[in-house]
Structures are given as structure tokens and as C-alpha cells.
Amino acid sequence: MSIKVGDKLPDATFMEMTSDGPQPRTTADVFSGKTIALFAVPGAFTPTCSARHLPGFIDKADEFKGKGVDEIVCTSVNDVFVMGAWGKSASAGETVRMLADGNGAFASAVGLELDGTGFGMGKRSQRYSMLVKDGVVAELNVEQGPEFKVSSADYLLGQL
């Protein structure tokens, strides 16, 4: 069963690349007391994710901040080194926080896993966006199949 609006995010631990190397970050560390625009992608460096999804949130970062969003967070079922490299190559910098869900624990806990084994990708995350306020889901936009519509930066901005 998938998480829904009004639900509290489950406890999970991400990994984040820092100047001191990989560091664990719990959902409490990331979401408590803040308004977060979170988006998830099936894979770093994949075509739609790299060409449209991540760049959209980077480009619209100031608009999100202007509407009360404290941080923008991207997560994917990739290891911390891949997420760090993807963020660097996309010039995400401090604009979008790149959190690795390497074992898919968060994707599984929120019920938004994607079975990509038919494409040789294993278990991944579905493509979605959500607005999270103090750890509680305020908006949730899950894509149907391979679409890229409701999880975009523009769509989430329209909900603020």
C-alpha cells in the first residue's frame, strides 16, 4: 500500500555525499521542522531523469523557496557515489539535495517501489513528487507508467 496525503513519512535512512564522504541521513534529520519538495526518480543518469526531472527542480529552486519550501530533495535507488556524481554533473550544488536510497528501503517503506527487473534495473523507485511538511505528506504526485507530468517541478509548484 502506498503512502498518501496526511501520512507521516516512515523511518528510513538515506546516504548523502558530503565533503567528508558518505554520511547517513534519517527521515527525521531531513524532514523534521521543514517544508521539503521531494522528488524521486527511477535512476540517476537515466534519460528523462537527467534531461528533464532534475534540471526542472534546479531551474525552479528560487520559485520553490519563494513559496516557503526550505529544501528540494531528490532521491533514487542508487548508491551514494552515483547520486553524488549525478548531482555534481548536473550542477545541483546546494540547490537540490541528492539522497541515495541505495537498498530501496525508503521506496519500499512508502510503497512506491518499481520493479525494473525486466529492463535489467532491479528494484527501483517510481517517479513521483511530494510536498512534505514537518515529516507529513501534504501533496503526492505519482506518475503512471513511464509518464513525466505530475512529478515535474512545474506541477508541484502549481500546488503551492
C-alpha positions as CSV (number, residue, x, y, z in Angstrom):
1,M,0.0,0.0,0.0
2,S,1.3,3.4,-1.0
3,I,1.8,6.4,1.3
4,K,-0.9,9.0,1.0
5,V,-1.6,12.7,1.8
6,G,-1.8,13.1,5.6
7,D,0.6,10.2,6.3
8,K,3.8,10.7,8.3
9,L,6.9,9.5,6.5
10,P,8.3,6.2,7.8
11,D,11.6,6.0,9.4
12,A,14.3,5.3,6.9
13,T,18.0,6.2,6.3
14,F,19.4,7.7,3.2
15,M,23.1,8.3,2.4
16,E,24.4,11.7,1.3
17,M,27.7,12.5,-0.2
18,T,29.4,15.3,1.7
19,S,32.9,16.9,1.7
20,D,33.7,14.3,4.5
21,G,32.4,11.4,2.4
22,P,29.2,9.5,2.6
23,Q,27.0,10.3,5.6
24,P,23.7,8.7,6.8
25,R,20.7,10.9,7.0
26,T,17.4,9.8,8.6
27,T,14.0,10.9,7.6
28,A,13.9,12.8,10.9
29,D,17.2,14.6,10.0
30,V,15.9,15.6,6.6
31,F,12.2,16.4,7.1
32,S,11.6,17.4,10.7
33,G,10.5,21.0,11.2
34,K,10.9,21.8,7.5
35,T,8.9,22.1,4.3
36,I,10.5,19.9,1.7
37,A,9.9,19.4,-2.0
38,L,10.8,15.8,-2.6
39,F,11.1,14.1,-5.9
40,A,12.1,10.5,-6.7
41,V,13.4,9.1,-9.9
42,P,13.9,5.5,-11.2
43,G,17.6,6.1,-11.8
44,A,20.3,8.6,-11.8
45,F,21.7,9.5,-15.2
46,T,18.7,7.9,-17.0
47,P,17.3,10.0,-19.9
48,T,14.2,11.6,-18.5
49,C,15.6,12.0,-15.1
50,S,18.8,13.7,-16.4
51,A,17.3,15.8,-19.2
52,R,14.1,17.0,-17.6
53,H,13.3,15.9,-14.0
54,L,16.4,17.1,-12.1
55,P,17.0,20.1,-14.2
56,G,13.4,21.3,-13.7
57,F,13.9,21.4,-10.0
58,I,17.3,23.1,-10.2
59,D,15.9,25.7,-12.6
60,K,12.8,26.4,-10.3
61,A,14.6,26.4,-7.0
62,D,14.1,30.1,-6.3
63,E,10.4,29.8,-7.0
64,F,10.1,26.9,-4.5
65,K,12.0,29.0,-1.9
66,G,9.7,31.9,-2.6
67,K,6.7,29.8,-1.9
68,G,8.0,28.6,1.5
69,V,9.9,25.5,0.6
70,D,13.0,25.1,2.8
71,E,14.8,22.5,0.7
72,I,14.5,20.5,-2.5
73,V,15.4,16.8,-2.2
74,C,16.0,14.2,-4.9
75,T,16.1,10.5,-4.1
76,S,16.8,7.4,-6.2
77,V,17.6,3.8,-5.6
78,N,21.2,4.3,-6.5
79,D,24.3,4.3,-4.3
80,V,25.7,7.4,-2.7
81,F,28.6,7.7,-5.1
82,V,26.3,7.6,-8.1
83,M,24.0,10.2,-6.6
84,G,26.9,12.4,-5.6
85,A,28.3,12.2,-9.2
86,W,24.9,12.8,-10.7
87,G,24.4,15.9,-8.6
88,K,27.8,17.2,-9.5
89,S,27.4,16.6,-13.2
90,A,24.0,18.3,-13.2
91,S,25.4,21.3,-11.1
92,A,22.8,20.6,-8.4
93,G,25.2,22.1,-5.8
94,E,23.3,23.3,-2.8
95,T,20.2,23.8,-4.9
96,V,19.0,20.2,-4.8
97,R,20.0,17.8,-2.0
98,M,20.8,14.4,-3.5
99,L,19.9,11.5,-1.2
100,A,20.7,7.9,-2.1
101,D,18.2,5.2,-1.2
102,G,20.8,2.5,-2.1
103,N,18.9,-0.5,-0.9
104,G,15.4,0.9,-1.8
105,A,14.4,0.9,1.9
106,F,12.6,4.3,1.6
107,A,10.9,3.4,-1.7
108,S,9.7,0.2,-0.2
109,A,8.6,1.9,3.1
110,V,6.4,4.4,1.3
111,G,5.0,1.7,-1.0
112,L,6.4,3.3,-4.2
113,E,8.7,0.6,-5.5
114,L,9.1,-0.1,-9.2
115,D,10.1,-3.5,-10.5
116,G,12.6,-2.7,-13.2
117,T,14.0,-6.2,-13.4
118,G,12.6,-6.6,-17.0
119,F,14.9,-3.8,-18.0
120,G,17.9,-5.0,-16.0
121,M,17.5,-2.3,-13.4
122,G,16.3,-4.4,-10.4
123,K,14.0,-2.8,-7.8
124,R,13.8,1.0,-8.1
125,S,11.6,3.8,-7.1
126,Q,8.6,5.0,-9.0
127,R,8.8,8.5,-10.4
128,Y,6.9,10.9,-8.1
129,S,7.0,14.2,-6.3
130,M,5.7,15.2,-2.9
131,L,5.5,18.2,-0.6
132,V,6.4,17.2,2.9
133,K,5.7,19.5,5.9
134,D,7.4,18.5,9.1
135,G,7.5,14.9,8.1
136,V,3.9,14.7,6.9
137,V,2.9,14.3,3.2
138,A,0.9,17.4,2.1
139,E,0.9,16.7,-1.6
140,L,1.7,13.5,-3.5
141,N,2.0,13.1,-7.3
142,V,2.8,9.6,-8.6
143,E,3.4,9.1,-12.3
144,Q,1.5,6.4,-14.2
145,G,3.9,4.2,-16.1
146,P,6.7,5.9,-18.0
147,E,5.0,9.3,-18.0
148,F,6.6,12.6,-16.8
149,K,3.8,15.0,-16.0
150,V,2.6,15.2,-12.4
151,S,6.1,14.7,-10.8
152,S,7.6,17.7,-12.5
153,A,8.8,20.9,-10.8
154,D,6.1,22.9,-12.6
155,Y,3.3,20.6,-11.4
156,L,4.4,20.7,-7.8
157,L,4.9,24.4,-7.9
158,G,1.3,24.8,-9.1
159,Q,0.2,23.0,-5.9
160,L,1.9,25.5,-3.6
